[in-house]
Amino acid sequence: MPRFALAATAGRTLIAGSEKTVCAVDLSTRQVAQVPVAFKPHGYAQNPRQPARIWAFEKWGRGAAEVDFVTGAVSHAFVSPENMQFFGHGFFSRDGKTCFAVREDLSTGLGHCIGFDSETYREVMDIQATPGGLHECHLLTDDTFLVASNGAPVIFKDGVMLDSPMVERSSLVHVDPVVGKVIDKKFIADDDQIIGHFALSASGTILALSSQRRSAQARHGAVYFGHVVQPTLRRVELPEPLEAKLVGEMLSIAIDEARHLAVVTNPGGARVLFIDSRTGTFLGALENKINGVVFDEALAGFIGSGRELVLLTALQDKPQRLAATDKAGAAFLAGFDGAHSILADGFG
């Protein structure tokens, strides 16, 4: 069976945000190294050519930065043009020569995927992917990529966001960066939901997470299931008692490939959902307020980041606290309030 998603790193460094700093947590010692940036980081991408360099992206802002954990400083700061804002996510090409970041043109509402040369930091590509905001994006094994789209232009006038009509339903947009064109789109059927984040399994299944549209009456987001070779995404059925406890966005997701198990966070409702990544079947939920989540093979569990780090090994097991320290050995009390986290390898 072909692999549709790139193999996840087996890294032992957790990258997460704490206020306006990018944190690297050594998972062997749980010591935290911090590099200040000029914005609150939302998402991250690791430079495969220089693994100690992490690109961090602002959401709803003009800032992004390459952070070098060898020097402990920002090696390059990006500032978008005044009418353009970064939308929180990016990824590297397989050869590491290009980093793609999502940006929004606030005057037109169009979503763009901007390619930056990873050595010169210059813009080398601009793909207008869709009319609407773009968010999380992932490279596929054939070097095309998927990016989440909300389907509605995000337009500001005099610093105020306008209520723009939905042009199309939210989707995952399939883009070929070589020719700079959209291949197809995988739509959801719900008008009141916006896909923001998603994960791909090695077998090609997709679990996508949404939040409710600003104009919608829905209290919370949803989870959708599909496959790379299928045209649509279907909504995962959740029990009514759980639906009543969910609040706001379904934020982060990670997959344990060996157990075909996905974990989804809903920080607004302080819930963590367990989903079968093969079938999109809901398996259960527990109460815990975390933002970002990754799966770590060495710990055989999911690491959640929030006020503290926690380890989730199974639905029936109580989450374990992973105490972190600063470089002086004191307890790291600042917490990890950033939206997402990633695993990085090659820091040693």
Disulfide bonds with the S-S distance in Angstrom:
none
